[in-house]
Amino acid sequence: MDEMFGIVCGLYDTKQRLTVVIDKGMNSEDNFSWIDEHARIHFITTYSTYFAQDLATVHLDHFEPVDMEKNRQLEEEDRLLAYRTKGEYWGKERTVIVTYNPRTARKQAYTLESKLETLRNELFSMRAKVRANAPQWRDPEVIKERYIRRCHQLHISPEFYHLAFEQSEGGLKMSFRKDPYHVSRKEAMLGKNIIITDNIDWSTREIVEASIDRWQVENRFRVSNNDDIVGIRPVRHWTDSKIRCHLFTCVAAMVYLRRIEIKLASHGIHRTAEDVMDDMRHLHYVLTLRKKDRKPTRQMETPSKTQAEVLSAFSHRVDAGGVLQPVSA
């Protein structure tokens, strides 16, 4: 981090503070201790709702819409809500914001309901095997382990159902029931996200927007793994020098892709480089062979509206003869 932030801070020889937006996978005492020691460097990070369930289950009555342009364009029932408070994290008091996304909550509620129904049906099947005194279904501990393993496969908590076993003359009996407390608590956490920052003077809108903007970095990782765009993996080299060269060309490619997006955005075209590259890949040349010339002529097909917009942004056009021409400024 010393090397990385040293380079970033020195790019423009600025004395202004730098805010780093990171993901919860980077949360650690050492990282934040390092940041706290550098007065010019601040952070905004997300925090797992699993480790802050009291925050994640705060009632929506305490939330209010975030004053963002994108939020104002949405219907009232779809607007992002936020609840702001403070808390001690990594040895210091930080600003904490809990956001609630209604759209995400609805999707997660549907997924949770589907998983609970799947689990319930499998519990019925397990109970039937126990009643039938089937082999390998006679030990309560083994059955519980199978239940927990299935919950992990479904990425769902085993606490949502309670299993009970009773030994009688007729053999082992199994029963189960849903735990309404844990289910309702999970439902109260749906659509919630926790943001923590040491920028205590920032507004809620500034903090939320900065955290949301990390999708750009996540998108870069996705693009880097796209074989048709960058294709950083697999690394088809063995020596260190060639591996470094391969990684450098991939980073250079990602820089050019980002510059394409910036160039298009300056002309009012807000599209991802991935989308543009795929679109322009379908703009074809054709070779026309005329009898009198006996010499092939290369012509470009008529571009679509979106292809023509991209060409125009880069000061080019396709004329009536199918020739790519520069457009003078």
TARAKA-V679524 format. One record per pair of residues at least 12 apart in sequence whose C-alpha atoms are under 10 Angstrom apart, sorted by the first residue. I is the first residue (numbers start at 1). J is the second residue. Records with the same first field share a line. If there is no record, write none. Layout:
I->J ; J
//
This chain:
1->31 ; 34 ; 35
2->34
5->18 ; 20 ; 41
9->40 ; 41
14->40
15->40
16->40 ; 41
17->38 ; 39 ; 40 ; 41 ; 42
18->39 ; 40 ; 41 ; 42 ; 43
19->35 ; 40 ; 41 ; 42 ; 43 ; 44 ; 197 ; 198 ; 199 ; 210
20->35 ; 41 ; 42 ; 43 ; 44 ; 45 ; 197 ; 210 ; 211 ; 214
21->42 ; 43 ; 44 ; 45 ; 46 ; 197 ; 207 ; 210 ; 211 ; 212 ; 213 ; 214 ; 217
22->43 ; 44 ; 45 ; 46 ; 211 ; 214 ; 217
23->44 ; 45 ; 46 ; 47 ; 48 ; 195 ; 211 ; 214 ; 218
24->44 ; 45 ; 46 ; 47 ; 48 ; 194 ; 195 ; 196
25->45 ; 46 ; 47 ; 48
26->45 ; 46 ; 47
27->45 ; 46 ; 47 ; 48 ; 90
28->90
29->89 ; 90 ; 91
30->90
31->90
32->89 ; 90 ; 91 ; 92 ; 198
33->90 ; 91 ; 92
35->198
36->90 ; 92 ; 198
41->198
42->197 ; 198 ; 199
43->196 ; 197 ; 198 ; 199 ; 211
44->95 ; 96 ; 195 ; 196 ; 197 ; 198 ; 199 ; 207 ; 208 ; 210 ; 211
45->96 ; 194 ; 195 ; 196 ; 197 ; 198 ; 207 ; 210 ; 211 ; 214
46->96 ; 97 ; 98 ; 193 ; 194 ; 195 ; 196 ; 197 ; 211
47->96 ; 98 ; 193 ; 194 ; 195 ; 196
48->192 ; 193 ; 194 ; 195
49->98 ; 189 ; 190 ; 192 ; 193 ; 194 ; 195
50->186 ; 189
52->194
53->185 ; 186 ; 188 ; 189
54->185 ; 189
55->83 ; 85 ; 96 ; 97 ; 98 ; 189 ; 192 ; 193 ; 194
56->98 ; 99 ; 100 ; 185 ; 186 ; 188 ; 189 ; 190 ; 191 ; 192 ; 193 ; 194
57->98 ; 184 ; 185 ; 186 ; 187 ; 188 ; 189 ; 190 ; 192
58->83 ; 98 ; 188 ; 189 ; 192
59->83 ; 188 ; 189
60->81 ; 82 ; 83 ; 99 ; 100 ; 188
61->83
62->81 ; 82 ; 83 ; 84
63->80 ; 81 ; 82 ; 83 ; 84 ; 98 ; 99 ; 100
64->79 ; 80 ; 81 ; 82 ; 83 ; 84 ; 99 ; 100
65->78 ; 79 ; 80 ; 81 ; 82 ; 83 ; 99 ; 100 ; 205
66->79 ; 80 ; 81 ; 82 ; 83 ; 99 ; 204 ; 205 ; 206 ; 208 ; 209
67->79 ; 80 ; 81 ; 82 ; 203 ; 204 ; 205 ; 206 ; 208
68->80 ; 204 ; 205 ; 206 ; 208 ; 209
69->205
76->102
77->101 ; 102 ; 103
78->100 ; 101 ; 102 ; 103 ; 104
79->100 ; 101 ; 102 ; 103
80->99 ; 100 ; 101 ; 102 ; 103 ; 104 ; 191 ; 208
81->98 ; 99 ; 100 ; 101 ; 102 ; 192
82->97 ; 98 ; 99 ; 100 ; 101 ; 192 ; 193 ; 194 ; 204 ; 205 ; 208
83->96 ; 97 ; 98 ; 99 ; 100 ; 194 ; 204
84->96 ; 97 ; 98 ; 99 ; 194 ; 195 ; 203 ; 204
85->97 ; 98 ; 196
86->196 ; 197 ; 200
87->196
88->196
89->196 ; 197 ; 198
92->198
93->196 ; 197 ; 198 ; 200
94->195 ; 196 ; 197 ; 198 ; 199 ; 200
95->195 ; 196 ; 197 ; 198 ; 199 ; 200 ; 201 ; 202 ; 204 ; 207
96->194 ; 195 ; 196 ; 197 ; 198 ; 200 ; 204 ; 207
97->193 ; 194 ; 195 ; 196 ; 197 ; 204 ; 207 ; 208
98->192 ; 193 ; 194 ; 195 ; 196 ; 208
99->191 ; 192 ; 193 ; 194 ; 195 ; 208
100->189 ; 190 ; 191 ; 192 ; 193 ; 194
101->190 ; 191 ; 192 ; 193
102->190 ; 191 ; 192
103->191
104->190 ; 191 ; 192
105->187 ; 188 ; 189 ; 190 ; 191 ; 192
106->190 ; 191
107->190 ; 191
108->187 ; 189 ; 190 ; 191
109->186 ; 187 ; 188 ; 189 ; 190 ; 191
112->154 ; 155 ; 156 ; 183 ; 186 ; 187 ; 190
113->183 ; 187
115->151 ; 154 ; 155 ; 156
116->151 ; 154 ; 156 ; 157 ; 160 ; 161 ; 178 ; 183
118->154
119->147 ; 150 ; 151 ; 154 ; 156 ; 158 ; 160 ; 161
120->161 ; 176 ; 177 ; 178
122->147 ; 150
123->147 ; 161 ; 163 ; 174 ; 175 ; 176 ; 177
124->174 ; 175 ; 176
126->143 ; 146 ; 147 ; 174 ; 175
127->143 ; 163 ; 172 ; 173 ; 174 ; 175 ; 176
128->173 ; 174
129->173 ; 174
130->143 ; 165 ; 171 ; 172 ; 173 ; 174 ; 175
131->170 ; 171 ; 172 ; 173 ; 174
132->171 ; 172 ; 173
133->170 ; 171 ; 172 ; 173
137->172
138->167 ; 171 ; 172 ; 173 ; 174
139->165 ; 172
140->163 ; 164 ; 165 ; 166 ; 167 ; 172 ; 173 ; 174
141->165
143->163 ; 165 ; 174
144->158 ; 162 ; 163 ; 164 ; 165
147->161 ; 163
157->182 ; 183 ; 186
158->182
159->178 ; 179 ; 180 ; 181 ; 182 ; 183
160->177 ; 178 ; 179 ; 180 ; 181 ; 182 ; 183 ; 184 ; 186
161->176 ; 177 ; 178 ; 179 ; 180 ; 182 ; 183
162->175 ; 176 ; 177 ; 178 ; 179
163->175 ; 176 ; 177 ; 178
164->176 ; 177
194->208
195->207 ; 208 ; 211
196->208 ; 211
197->211
219->272
220->254 ; 255 ; 257 ; 258
221->254
223->254 ; 257 ; 273 ; 274
224->250 ; 251 ; 253 ; 254
226->274
228->274 ; 277 ; 278
229->250 ; 253 ; 254 ; 257 ; 273 ; 274 ; 277 ; 278
230->249 ; 250 ; 251 ; 252 ; 253 ; 254 ; 257 ; 274
231->250 ; 253
232->246 ; 247 ; 248 ; 249 ; 250 ; 251
233->246 ; 247 ; 250
235->247
254->273
256->273
257->272 ; 273 ; 274 ; 276 ; 277
258->272 ; 273 ; 274
259->273
260->272 ; 273 ; 276 ; 277 ; 310 ; 313 ; 314
261->273 ; 274 ; 276
263->310 ; 313 ; 314
264->276 ; 309 ; 310 ; 311 ; 312 ; 313 ; 314
265->313
266->313
267->309 ; 310 ; 312 ; 313 ; 314
268->309 ; 313
269->306 ; 309 ; 310 ; 313
276->306 ; 307 ; 310
277->307
279->304 ; 306 ; 307 ; 310
280->303 ; 304 ; 306 ; 307 ; 308 ; 310 ; 311
281->307
282->301 ; 303 ; 304 ; 307
283->300 ; 301 ; 302 ; 303 ; 304 ; 307 ; 308
284->299 ; 300 ; 301 ; 302 ; 303
285->298 ; 299 ; 300 ; 301 ; 302 ; 322 ; 323
286->298 ; 299 ; 300 ; 301 ; 322
287->299 ; 300
298->321 ; 322 ; 323
299->318 ; 319 ; 320 ; 321 ; 322 ; 323 ; 324
300->318 ; 319 ; 320 ; 321 ; 322 ; 323 ; 324
301->318 ; 320 ; 321 ; 322 ; 323
302->318 ; 319 ; 320 ; 321 ; 322 ; 323
303->317 ; 318 ; 322
311->324 ; 325 ; 326 ; 327
312->326 ; 327
314->326 ; 327
315->327 ; 328 ; 329
316->328
//
